[in-house]
Amino acid sequence: MSVFDDKKWLTEVFADSGSVFGLAITRKLDEVQSPFQKITMYETTHFGNLMVIDDVIMLSSRDNFLYHEMLSHPVLFTHPNPKNVVIIGGGDCGTLREVLKHPGVERVTQIDIDEQVTRMAEKYFPELCASNNDSRATLKFEDGIKFMREAAPGSIDVIIVDSTDPIGPGEGLFNRAFYASCVAALANDGILVQQSESPLIHMPLLKAMRQAMSDAGFASLQTLNFPQMVYPSGWWTCTLAKKSGEFNGFREADAAAAPFSTEYYNVEVHQAAGALPNFVKKAFAE
């Protein structure tokens, strides 16, 4: 008997890599068609609730902490003193929750074009939205590209681009023009971080992103690795881009003494995440 015979499976086909990923589901919880995309919620047998946008898996209750922590804490502990943070995308609000754990952060503005993502997260991932009413947080539902283009020069310490894949609403967040707006909006010691897909199956995109960041004026780049089971290949990255100067470590003592808990991130994980396999080093050097 096939293991598939007695369960309902939701599968996502990754045609470019000749692979497929699946989760056993018990039922569909909800579905809404926003002006931008279709958002579907499922209940799974082992991974809690699942958000799918335009038939692409976005996050599950069980493993989203990996992504949200690695997109937030490494960059915030790398910046010398982050006070004003902007999140582009991030409608599920998990990254926002992690950023707001840092007591030194004074202001966080989250800009996601699709309000329905946040409304669905509030309903099916309430734990991720627990900090939405923090007095330091402002949620805007508008075009993040336009927001960055119009941001005051030198006004932002950290920009976190918590985007979908570079298709649909997320397409314009992976090019030189967008990165140039970010460079202008960042203070001199500012840092941008963006999810940068899987090095195993998305290397051309990862290289193109890094080249666009450099072309836009970022002085140095650092790509970090972390596991993410529900994403293609189960191996994901984020890339940090520094406006000026080189990356020379992070605030290890502050990270070790963090006044909040994490499930994945710690000093040792941060240090290890920057270690790149030889094939990745070679690709970046080409």
Backbone as a ProteinNet text record, in pm:
[ID]
protein_1_A
[PRIMARY]
MSVFDDKKWLTEVFADSGSVFGLAITRKLDEVQSPFQKITMYETTHFGNLMVIDDVIMLSSRDNFLYHEMLSHPVLFTHPNPKNVVIIGGGDCGTLREVLKHPGVERVTQIDIDEQVTRMAEKYFPELCASNNDSRATLKFEDGIKFMREAAPGSIDVIIVDSTDPIGPGEGLFNRAFYASCVAALANDGILVQQSESPLIHMPLLKAMRQAMSDAGFASLQTLNFPQMVYPSGWWTCTLAKKSGEFNGFREADAAAAPFSTEYYNVEVHQAAGALPNFVKKAFAE
[TERTIARY]
84.7	0	88.1	53.2	124.2	93.6	192.5	170.8	73.1	44.4	-47.2	-193.5	-217.8	-351.3	-454	-411.6	-509.7	-508.4	-447.2	-441.4	-471.4	-511.6	-522.8	-393.4	-338.2	-208.4	-219	-156.1	-136.8	7.3	25.6	160	190.1	316.9	366.1	477.8	461	558.6	659.3	787.2	894.6	951.2	887	918.5	1064	1117.9	1254.1	1358.9	1326.4	1423.1	1380.6	1269.5	1223.1	1189.8	1130.2	1099.4	960.8	914	781.2	784.8	704.4	694.8	548.6	520.3	381.9	362.6	244.1	204.3	66.7	49	-81.2	-174.9	-293.8	-389.2	-517	-583.8	-710.9	-828.6	-810	-919.8	-872.9	-949.5	-929.2	-1004.6	-936.9	-997.7	-1065.6	-1005.4	-1056.2	-988.8	-1049.4	-988.1	-1046.7	-960.1	-1005.2	-923.9	-991.1	-923.7	-914.1	-795.1	-775	-756.2	-743.8	-714.9	-580.1	-495.7	-360.3	-330.6	-397.5	-360.5	-465.8	-456.3	-545.6	-474.8	-541.6	-484.3	-569.2	-506.2	-578.4	-515.3	-600.8	-555.6	-597.1	-503.9	-531	-494.6	-557.1	-516.2	-441	-319.8	-239.5	-238.9	-190.4	-187.1	-72.2	39.6	158.8	222.7	183.3	249.2	157.8	48.5	-42.7	-112.2	-139.7	-204.1	-102.5	-152.6	-68.2	-127.6	-45.1	-88.3	-28	-114.1	-72.8	-121.2	-32.3	-68.6	-44.3	-149.5	-142.6	-78.8	-121.3	-79	68.1	129.3	267.5	267.1	332.1	335.6	413.1	352.2	414.3	468.6	386.7	433.9	342.9	400.8	324.6	345.2	254	268.3	396.1	433.6	541.5	680.1	706	845.5	867.3	765.3	784.9	887.3	912	1007	1147	1182.3	1314.4	1333.4	1239.3	1245.6	1235.4	1136.5	1114.3	1230.9	1288	1400.6	1525.2	1551.6	1672.9	1662.2	1542.3	1526.6	1534.4	1522	1514.6	1639.4	1675.3	1776.5	1919.6	1962.6	2099	2122.7	2030.3	2051.9	2044.1	1953.6	1939.5	2058.2	2120.1	2240	2367.7	2356.2	2471	2478.1	2362	2359.2	2403.7	2479.9	2530.6	2423.3	2314.3	2212.1	2082.2	2011.5	1892.6	1775	1723.8	1610	1488.9	1511.1	1401.5	1410.7	1313.4	1313.3	1192.9	1214.1	1105.8	1101.2	982.2	960	877.5	932.3	859.1	802.8	671.5	606.6	574.9	595.5	579.3	437.2	340.4	200.8	153.3	221.2	180.4	221.5	307.4	345.2	439.9	490.4	586.6	719.7	765.9	890.2	872.2	758.4	728.5	736.8	679.1	683.3	826.6	912.2	1050.9	1126.8	1105.9	1174.1	1137.9	1010.9	964.1	1011.2	1075.1	1136.5	1258.2	1314.9	1435.3	1394.8	1427	1381.3	1439.9	1554.5	1615.8	1549.5	1470	1398.1	1286	1284.3	1186.3	1068.3	1089	982.7	995.1	883.1	879.5	760.4	788.1	682.3	678.7	565.1	549	459.8	507	432.2	409.6	286.7	249.4	134.7	143.8	44.5	-91.6	-94.8	-218.2	-266.1	-366	-419	-477.4	-524.2	-588.2	-491.2	-363.2	-264.9	-262.7	-261.8	-260.5	-390.3	-502.4	-630.9	-641.4	-590.5	-592	-495.2	-380.3	-285	-343.9	-415	-477.5	-574.9	-638.4	-738.8	-677.7	-574.4	-523.9	-382.3	-312.8	-181.6	-178.6	-269.5	-276.1	-147.6	-72.8	52.7	153.7	146.6	238.6	198.3	73.4	21.2	10.9	73.7	59.8	112.6	204	263.4	211.2	105.4	55.5	10	-33.1	-81	26	150.4	261.1	265.1	285.7	283.7	394.6	497.2	608.3	580.1	473.1	446.1	340.6	365.9	269.3	254.3	131.7	105.2	41.3	103.3	50.6	23.1	-86.9	-121.4	-115.5	2.9	28.2	149.3	190	299.6	433.6	505.1	633.6	739.7	732.3	828.7	812.8	690.2	662.3	703.7	676.2	713	862.7	942.8	1087.3	1134.8	1072.6	1112.9	1090.9	988.6	953.4	1006.6	1078.2	1129.8	1233.8	1237.7	1334.6	1476.4	1567.5	1705.9	1769.4	1838.9	1911.8	1827.4	1701	1608.5	1589.5	1637.7	1607.5	1736.3	1730.6	1847.1	1852.8	1740.6	1734.3	1611	1629.2	1518.2	1514.9	1400.9	1382.4	1283.1	1328.7	1241.4	1193.7	1075.3	1013.2	911.7	962.4	879.5	848	750.4	724.6	831.9	820.2	911.9	900	999.5	997.1	899.1	773.7	665.1	546.5	454.5	336.9	374.9	311.6	337.9	482.1	556.3	693.8	797.5	757.9	854	944.5	887.5	964.5	1057.3	1063.8	1148.5	1284.7	1318.4	1443.3	1528.2	1512.5	1587.8	1666.9	1752.2	1844.3	1769.9	1662	1589.4	1538.1	1482.6	1434	1548.9	1657.9	1771.8	1832.2	1831.6	1883.4	1799.1	1667.7	1580.5	1614.8	1645.7	1680.8	1813	1911.1	2039.6	2019	1938.9	1914.9	1843.5	1751.1	1670.4	1744.7	1848.3	1922.6	2018.5	2035.1	2141	2275.6	2382.6	2514.1	2553.4	2514.2	2547.4	2431.3	2338.7	2219.1	2245.8	2154.4	2164.9	2029.1	2028.7	1910.2	1929.2	1820.6	1823.7	1702.3	1722.6	1613.6	1621.8	1507.3	1507.1	1558.5	1647.4	1714.7	1711.1	1603.2	1574.1	1677.2	1675.5	1760	1885.5	2004.5	2126.2	2136.3	2064	2072.7	1997.7	1883.9	1803.9	1771.5	1811.5	1783.9	1911.8	2024.6	2150.4	2151	2096.9	2096.1	2023.4	1911.5	1839.3	1921	1981.4	2061.3	2178.7	2244	2355.2	2306.3	2192.3	2137.2	2098.6	2041.8	2008.3	2132.5	2235.3	2358.6	2421.3	2416.6	2472.3	2392.2	2259.1	2174	2197.4	2217.6	2247.2	2378.2	2480.2	2609.1	2598.3	2529.9	2513.3	2438.8	2349	2268.8	2347.4	2465.5	2548.7	2577.8	2528.4	2563	2711.9	2775.4	2920.9	2963.8	2885.1	2923.3	2800.8	2816.2	2706.2	2745.2	2645.8	2667.6	2543.3	2559.4	2448.3	2454.3	2340.2	2329.4	2238.6	2271.4	2196.1	2109.1	1996.7	1916.8	1821.3	1777.2	1683	1541.6	1463.4	1322	1249.2	1191.3	1141.3	1036.2	945.1	832.1	866.8	991.1	1033	1114.3	1122.3	1193.1	1333.3	1362.3	1488	1505.1	1425.6	1441.2	1559.9	1627.5	1748.3	1728.7	1728.1	1694.7	1807	1800.8	1900.4	1834.5	1906.6	1877.4	2008.7	2001.7	2122.6	2118.8	2225	2240.7	2323.1	2282.3	2353.4	2380.6	2507.5	2549.4	2572.7	2519.5	2532.2	2676.7	2750.8	2890.3	2975.5	3101	3192.6	3173	3256	3253.9	3181.3	3134.1	3080.8	3198.3	3198.6	3307.2	3249.5	3170.8	3111.9	2978.4	2932.1	2804.6	2816.8	2714.2	2717.7	2692.9	2797.2	2783	2738.8	2796.3	2761.8	2615.3	2565.7	2425.6	2334.6	2374.9	2295.1	2290.9	2404.6	2410.1	2326.1	2314.3	2239.6	2101.1	2049.1	1919	1810.8	1730.2	1627.1	1497.7	1508.6	1390.9	1431.6	1333.3	1360.9	1345.4	1419.4	1408.4	1408.2	1355.5	1352.8	1469.8	1524.2	1632.7	1756.6	1738.8	1852.7	1928.2	2061.6	2150.1	2284.9	2379.6	2509.6	2576.8	2573.7	2641.3	2575.3	2442.1	2370.4	2406.1	2412.1	2448.7	2587.5	2682.5	2818.3	2822.2	2750.7	2753.5	2679.8	2576.7	2494.4	2572.7	2681.2	2761.2	2862.6	2875.7	2969.9	2909.7	2975.7	2922.1	2992.1	2917.7	2978.4	3064.4	3156	3247.8	3177	3070.7	3004.4	2936.8	2891.4	2832.3	2939.9	3051.9	3163	3207.4	3217.6	3260.4	3161.9	3031.8	2929.4	2932.8	2950.7	2954.7	3078.6	3186.4	3311.6	3313.4	3221.9	3222.6	3176.9
-120.4	0	125.3	220.6	348.2	426.7	501.6	585.7	698.5	720.4	826.6	782.5	652.7	601.8	645.2	659	683.8	828.5	918.8	1058.7	1150	1272.3	1377.2	1456.5	1478.2	1544.7	1674	1777.7	1900.1	1898.5	1908.1	1901.9	2028.2	2065	2177.1	2125	2140.8	2092.2	2201.9	2169.2	2260.8	2214.8	2258.9	2207.5	2232.7	2347.5	2382.4	2290.1	2228.2	2138.4	1992.9	1965.2	1828.2	1762.8	1839.4	1785.8	1830.3	1769.3	1800.1	1787.8	1871.3	1866.2	1851.2	1775.6	1755.1	1749.2	1788.2	1777.7	1712	1625.2	1562.6	1663.5	1678.5	1776.5	1707.2	1771	1718.4	1791.8	1923	1998	2135.8	2193.3	2333.3	2418.8	2518.8	2604.1	2726.8	2782.7	2910.7	2941.2	3029.5	3076.5	3211.3	3302.3	3433.9	3477.1	3540.7	3598.4	3748.5	3796.2	3939.9	4004.9	4136.8	4200.7	4159.5	4093.4	4064.3	3915.8	3830.6	3689.9	3607.2	3475.7	3383.1	3331.4	3343.7	3301.7	3187.5	3073.3	2955.1	2904.9	2865.2	2813	2666.3	2583.5	2442.2	2403.8	2298.4	2232.2	2105.8	2087.1	1970.2	1870.5	1752	1648.3	1666.9	1723.8	1732	1870.9	1962.1	2092.2	2207.7	2178.3	2283.7	2347.7	2474.9	2545.8	2579.4	2593.5	2615.5	2725.9	2825.6	2931.8	2907.6	2912.8	2893.5	3013.6	3075	3190.1	3155.1	3166.2	3129.8	2992.7	2899	2759	2737.7	2837.2	2825.5	2830.6	2733.7	2727.2	2845.2	2914.7	3030.7	2998.4	2940.1	2909.5	2809.2	2740	2647.8	2685.4	2640.9	2665.7	2602.8	2489.1	2410	2466.5	2519.9	2555.1	2701.3	2787.1	2926.4	2999.9	2952.7	3021.6	3026.6	2926.9	2925.2	3048.5	3070.4	3182.3	3316.2	3331.9	3461.5	3502.5	3407.3	3441.1	3474.8	3401.1	3426.3	3550.6	3592.1	3715.3	3837.9	3818.2	3930.7	3948	3846.6	3864.1	3881.1	3808.1	3832.4	3976.7	4034.3	4171.2	4271.2	4248.7	4342.7	4335.9	4218.7	4208.9	4241.6	4256.3	4300.6	4452.5	4517.9	4664.7	4712.2	4821.3	4865.3	4914.2	4971.9	5025.7	5052.4	4947.7	4966.9	5025.6	5137.7	5202.7	5211	5245.1	5259.5	5146.8	5056.5	4938.1	4943	4908	4896.8	4752.9	4695.8	4562	4577.8	4532.4	4531.5	4392	4380.7	4249.8	4208.1	4079.7	4031.9	4032	4018.4	4031.5	3934.1	3818.9	3725.4	3774	3876	3947.8	3870.2	3756.3	3682.8	3754.3	3814.7	3891.7	4013.8	4080.1	4194.9	4156.3	4043.2	3997.7	3980.5	3921.1	3898.8	4030.5	4123.4	4252.8	4325.8	4318.6	4391.3	4328.5	4213.3	4157.1	4237.7	4316.6	4394.1	4524.4	4541.5	4660.4	4790.4	4784.4	4906.2	4959.9	4877.2	4921.6	5015.3	5133.7	5235.3	5244.6	5203.6	5219.6	5111.7	5046.7	4947.3	4978.8	4996.8	5019.5	4900.9	4834.6	4720.2	4760.1	4735.4	4772.9	4648.3	4603.4	4489.4	4532.6	4500.2	4547.9	4481.7	4364	4285.8	4271.4	4348.5	4344.3	4208.3	4134.9	4006.8	3905	3916.3	3825	3843	3966.8	3994.5	3952	3976.7	3937.2	3785.1	3713	3566.6	3518.8	3586.5	3550.3	3576.1	3687.2	3717.2	3606.9	3547.2	3444.9	3307.1	3271.6	3135.1	3121.3	3234.3	3234.2	3346.4	3345.1	3456.1	3474.2	3365.9	3376.1	3465.6	3470	3554.7	3701.7	3726.4	3863.4	3920	3854.4	3892.4	4031.6	4083.2	4215.1	4323.2	4292.6	4389.3	4520.3	4515.2	4636.2	4704.1	4659.1	4726.2	4872.8	4962.2	5105.8	5147	5063.7	5096.1	5055.2	4979.7	4921.9	5001	5017.3	5075.7	4981.3	4938.7	4851.4	4932.5	4927.6	4996.5	4893.9	4912.6	4822.5	4902.7	4904.7	4982.9	4925.6	4990.4	4944	4971.3	4864.7	4880.3	4943.1	4919	4978.8	5130.3	5175.9	5319.6	5379	5307.3	5355.4	5379.7	5285.4	5301.4	5413.3	5426.3	5531.4	5669.6	5682	5811.7	5831.3	5732.9	5743.7	5854.3	5920.1	6027.7	5971.7	6038.6	5989.5	5974.7	5862	5838.3	5820.8	5783.5	5782.3	5645.9	5538.4	5402.5	5331.2	5256.3	5179.4	5041	4971.7	4836.1	4821	4763.8	4728.8	4577.1	4518.1	4373.6	4348.6	4281.4	4250.4	4106.2	4093.7	3964.1	3939.4	3899	3893.6	3751.1	3739.6	3613.8	3594.9	3489.3	3468.8	3585.3	3603	3716.5	3697.5	3675.1	3667.7	3741.9	3787.4	3856.7	3981.3	4005.7	4127.7	4142.8	4032	4039.1	4062.4	4066.1	4069.4	4192.6	4309	4432.4	4453.3	4355.5	4369.3	4304.8	4263.7	4192.6	4260.2	4389.8	4453.2	4574.8	4624	4733.8	4860.4	4892.1	5015.9	5013.9	4901.7	4891	4901.6	4831.4	4836.1	4976	5048.8	5185.5	5274.4	5253.2	5327.4	5293.8	5168.4	5126	5187.2	5188.5	5250	5396.1	5468.1	5609.6	5629.1	5539.3	5553.9	5513.5	5431.7	5384.4	5490.8	5494	5574.3	5514.6	5585.5	5544.5	5405.6	5368.9	5235.9	5137.5	5170.9	5089.4	4958.2	4862.7	4729.2	4686.4	4627.3	4561.3	4410.8	4338.9	4193.4	4148.5	4048.5	3997.7	3846.8	3780	3635.4	3613.5	3514.2	3499.3	3357	3284.6	3157.4	3048.7	2940	2824.2	2824.6	2814.2	2809.7	2682.2	2579.1	2452.2	2455.8	2526.5	2524.3	2662.9	2767.9	2903.8	2987.4	2923.3	2997.2	3112.1	3095.5	3210.4	3331.9	3309.2	3419.9	3480.6	3397	3446.3	3530	3484.5	3561.4	3692.8	3687.7	3809.5	3910.8	3863.1	3951.6	4021	3942.1	3998	4099.5	4069.2	4162.6	4292	4280.4	4399.8	4483.2	4416.8	4489.2	4566.7	4501.6	4568.1	4682.6	4658.3	4761.9	4883.1	4859.3	4968.1	5052.4	5003.6	5084	5027.1	4905.2	4844.9	4810.1	4834.5	4818.9	4674.8	4596.2	4458.1	4372.6	4243	4148.1	4029.4	3969.3	3847.9	3760.9	3639.8	3546.1	3444.4	3422.9	3329.9	3213	3094.5	2972.2	2932.8	2871.8	2810.7	2708.3	2610	2511.2	2568.3	2519.9	2557.6	2448.1	2355.3	2232.2	2255.5	2352.5	2365.9	2445.4	2490.6	2564	2472.3	2504.3	2418.4	2380.1	2253.8	2190.3	2182.4	2256.5	2255.7	2335.5	2406.8	2483.8	2624.8	2721.6	2859.9	2954.9	3076.9	3177.8	3314	3401.7	3543.8	3615.5	3730.6	3803.9	3942.8	3975.8	4106.5	4194.8	4319.9	4416.2	4541.5	4575.5	4687.1	4810.8	4924.7	5046.7	5092.7	5083.7	5127.6	5035.9	5020.1	4938.6	4789.8	4712.5	4567.6	4505.5	4384.1	4307.9	4257.4	4288.9	4242.4	4191	4086.8	4025.9	4087.2	4051.7	4103.6	4123.7	4175.8	4206	4077.1	3994.9	3863	3871.4	3962.4	3971.9	4009	4099.9	4139.2	4024.1	3949.3	3834.9	3728.2	3704.5	3603.8	3644.5	3775.7	3825.5	3875.4	3832.4	3880.7	3859.3	3962.1	3951.4	3888.3	3800.4	3732.6	3593.3	3508.7	3370.7	3352.8	3256.7	3217.1	3064.6	3011	2865.7	2814.8	2897.7	2854.6	2942.3	3071.6	3163.4	3166.5	3163.9	3192.4	3233.6	3264	3310.8	3208.3	3081.8	2978.4	2959	2965.2	2953.3	3070.2	3190.4	3308.1	3289.4	3244.8	3224.7	3119.5	3009	2899.5	2933.2	3016.9	3046.8	3114.2	3181.7	3251.2	3163.7	3037.8	2946.2	2896.3	2923.4	2887.8	2764.9	2672	2556.9	2603	2517.8	2555.3	2588.8	2514.7	2542.6	2679.5	2723	2855.8	2962.8	2943.7	3038	3053	2940.2	2942.7	3019.3	2994.8	3063.1	3213	3254.3	3395.6	3464.2	3388.7	3445.5	3457.7	3391.3	3391.2	3525.7
0	0	0	-80.9	-83.1	43.1	91.5	209.3	179.2	52.9	13.9	16.5	27.5	4.7	108.6	233.8	338.3	389	314.4	355.8	237.6	271.5	170.5	172.1	54.5	46.5	-33.3	19.1	-57.8	-106.8	-236.4	-293.1	-371.7	-367.9	-447.9	-537.6	-665.8	-763.5	-793.3	-782	-818.7	-952.6	-1057.9	-1190.7	-1229.7	-1194	-1235.3	-1175.5	-1061.2	-997.7	-1007.3	-1074.8	-1089.1	-957.7	-866.3	-734.2	-690.5	-581.6	-530.1	-378.5	-311	-165.7	-129.4	-23.1	15.3	165.1	208.8	348.4	355.5	452.3	473.2	539	484.3	535.6	581.6	676.9	724	660.3	632.3	570.4	526.6	435.6	399.2	500.2	554.9	656.1	597.3	491.7	441.8	309.3	234.3	109.2	72.8	30.4	-12.1	-133.1	-226.8	-343.1	-320.9	-294.9	-275.8	-412.3	-419.3	-548.2	-605.8	-525.6	-568.6	-584.8	-504.9	-503.4	-429.6	-447.2	-376.7	-251.8	-138	-10.3	44.1	68.6	115	244.8	337.5	465.8	479.3	526.1	547.7	691.4	738.7	861.9	821.9	874.2	840.4	955.4	927.1	1029.7	1128.2	1082.2	1166.5	1171.9	1085.9	1078.1	1116.1	1184.2	1225.5	1107.1	1116.5	1007.1	898.7	778.4	661.5	576.4	540.2	449.3	311.2	210.5	72.2	-8.3	-84	-167	-313.1	-393.1	-535.3	-553	-468.6	-472.1	-436.3	-373.9	-326.6	-173.8	-109.4	36.8	93.1	190	252.9	392.3	478.8	613.2	680.4	778	862.1	1008.3	1092.6	1236.1	1290.7	1237	1297.2	1271.8	1151.5	1121.3	1083.3	1097	1054.2	1140.5	1263.6	1351.6	1291.6	1212.6	1150	1062.4	975.1	881.1	952.8	1038.2	1101.7	1191.6	1264.1	1350.4	1270.2	1163.2	1086.4	999.3	966.9	890.1	979.7	1110.7	1203.9	1289.2	1365.5	1468.8	1416.1	1312.7	1264.5	1220.4	1146.3	1099.4	1214.1	1309.9	1420.6	1515.8	1527.8	1611.1	1533	1401.5	1322.1	1318	1309.6	1313.8	1453	1460.6	1591.8	1688.6	1637	1727.1	1650	1610.8	1527.1	1605.4	1558.1	1622.7	1530	1404.5	1308.7	1206	1208.4	1121.9	1029.6	903.3	805.5	754.7	753.8	697.3	570.1	459	332.6	313	300	297.3	440	467.8	605	655.8	567.5	606.3	712.2	727.8	833.2	971.6	978.2	1101.5	1192.5	1148.5	1229.2	1242.2	1134.3	1140.4	1228.8	1216.7	1301.8	1449.1	1484.6	1623.7	1671.4	1588.2	1628.3	1642.7	1550.8	1558.2	1686.5	1723.3	1840.8	1972.7	1967.1	2086.2	2130	2040.6	2070.2	2138.2	2265.5	2337.8	2285.8	2219.2	2166.9	2041.8	1975.3	1855.4	1897.5	1839	1877.5	1782	1658.7	1559.3	1452.6	1422.5	1315.7	1225.5	1098.1	999.9	905.1	899.6	809.9	693.3	572.5	452.8	368.7	362.9	279.5	189.7	64.1	-31.3	-12.4	50.9	57.6	202.4	239.3	375.7	410.5	310.4	337.9	396.4	364.3	423.2	574.4	618.6	762.6	827.9	763.7	823.2	837.9	740.4	750.5	858.7	870.7	976	1114	1129.3	1258.3	1300.1	1201.1	1228.9	1251.1	1171	1173.6	1230.3	1247.1	1312.1	1415.4	1511.6	1607.7	1687.2	1705.8	1780.6	1708.8	1575.4	1499.5	1505.5	1534.2	1535.5	1676	1772.5	1913.1	1942.7	1858.4	1883.5	1789.8	1714.8	1616.8	1679.2	1804.2	1871.6	1955.6	1943	2011.9	1967.8	2062.9	2032.3	1937.2	1923.4	1832.9	1689.3	1667.4	1536	1458.7	1328.4	1236.3	1117.5	1089.3	975.4	864.1	747	629.8	520.8	450.3	340.8	211.1	154.2	34.5	-37.2	-141.7	-226.1	-157.6	-122.8	-56.3	-144.1	-274.5	-366.4	-367.4	-372.9	-369.5	-234.5	-127.4	6.1	15.2	-32.5	-25.1	-117.9	-232.1	-325.4	-265.9	-179.8	-123.2	18.7	73.4	210.2	220.5	334.3	356.1	351.5	283.1	274.6	412.7	432.6	555.6	679.1	662.7	777	842.1	781.6	827.1	865.8	975.4	1020.8	956.3	955.1	902	814.9	695.3	606.3	595.4	626.8	614.7	501.1	397.3	284.1	300.4	358.6	386.2	276.3	161	40.5	-1	-89.6	-157.9	-264.3	-342.7	-454.6	-553.2	-639.9	-733.8	-849	-812.9	-909.3	-849.1	-930.4	-879.1	-802.1	-686.1	-609.5	-564.2	-554.9	-506.1	-613.9	-738.7	-848.8	-843.7	-810.6	-814	-697.4	-605.4	-486.9	-504.9	-626	-651.1	-758.3	-778.9	-886.9	-839.9	-928.1	-893.9	-853.1	-919.9	-888.9	-744.5	-701.8	-564.5	-465.6	-492.5	-402	-393.9	-504.4	-503	-412	-412.2	-320.2	-175.9	-151.2	-15.4	29.1	-59	-26.4	13.3	-63	-35	98.4	131.8	253.6	379.4	366.8	482.6	535.2	667.5	727.9	689.6	717.9	670.7	719.2	840.5	892.6	874.9	786.1	766.7	695.8	718.1	658.3	605.6	489.4	434.3	445.3	472.9	464.5	385.1	300.9	217.1	207.6	211.5	186.9	45.7	30.9	-99.3	-153	-123.1	-188.4	-153.9	-230.1	-201.7	-289.2	-229	-311.2	-392.8	-352.5	-424	-556.3	-560.6	-683.3	-739.1	-667.4	-716.3	-730.7	-756.4	-760.1	-861.4	-981.3	-1072.7	-1015	-946	-884.5	-771.3	-688.4	-576.8	-627.2	-731.1	-787.9	-848.9	-917	-976.9	-870	-758.1	-646.7	-593.2	-567.8	-512.6	-608.6	-737.4	-835.4	-838.4	-832.9	-832.1	-707	-592.7	-469.1	-481.5	-535.3	-553.5	-652.7	-763.4	-865.1	-811.2	-714.2	-657.6	-558.1	-516.8	-429.2	-292.9	-262.4	-133.7	-132.5	-18.3	-9.4	12.2	87.1	115	139	111.6	120	205.8	269.3	348	338.1	289.5	277.3	390.8	456.7	567.8	530	580.2	552.3	671.5	642	748.5	687.4	767.2	715.3	709.8	615.2	607.7	531.9	604.5	544	437.1	457.5	365.8	240.1	226.3	106.5	15.5	-112.6	-207.9	-161.7	-157.5	-118	32.1	111.6	256.3	305.8	216.4	249.2	196.7	286.5	248.8	289.7	239.3	274.6	290.9	360.5	356	327.6	263.6	228	289.7	363.6	424.2	330.9	316.7	232.2	315.1	329.8	414.5	328.1	370.3	290.4	280.8	389.6	387.1	473.1	435.4	512.6	492.1	561.3	550.6	670.9	652.4	765.2	848.9	975.7	1063.6	1194.8	1182.5	1300.7	1338.2	1457.5	1506.1	1656.5	1718.4	1861.2	1941.7	1949.9	2011.4	2156.7	2231.9	2374	2391.6	2307.6	2315.9	2275.9	2173	2129.6	2238.5	2304.1	2410.4	2530.4	2553	2668.6	2631.2	2517.9	2470.6	2576.4	2604	2707.7	2657.7	2561.6	2506.5	2462.2	2441.9	2402.6	2252.3	2199.2	2059.7	2054.8	1947.2	1930.5	1848.2	1759.1	1670.1	1684	1678.5	1675	1807.4	1797.9	1910.5	1852.4	1938.5	1891.8	1801	1841.7	1763.6	1627.9	1624.1	1496.8	1405.5	1461.5	1381.8	1321.1	1402.1	1352	1241.9	1263.2	1166.9	1038	1047.7	930.8	819.5	854.5	753.5	683.8	726	661.3	530.5	419.6	288.4	231	172.9	105.3	-12.4	-53.1	-160.5	-290.8	-323.9	-451.6	-449.6	-330.9	-320.1	-330.1	-262.2	-272.9	-417.7	-486.6	-626.8	-713	-691.9	-770.6	-744.8	-619.7	-587.6	-645	-663.2	-714.3	-866	-931.8	-1079.5	-1135.8
[MASK]
++++++++++++++++++++++++++++++++++++++++++++++++++++++++++++++++++++++++++++++++++++++++++++++++++++++++++++++++++++++++++++++++++++++++++++++++++++++++++++++++++++++++++++++++++++++++++++++++++++++++++++++++++++++++++++++++++++++++++++++++++++++++++++++++++++++++++++++++++++++++++++++

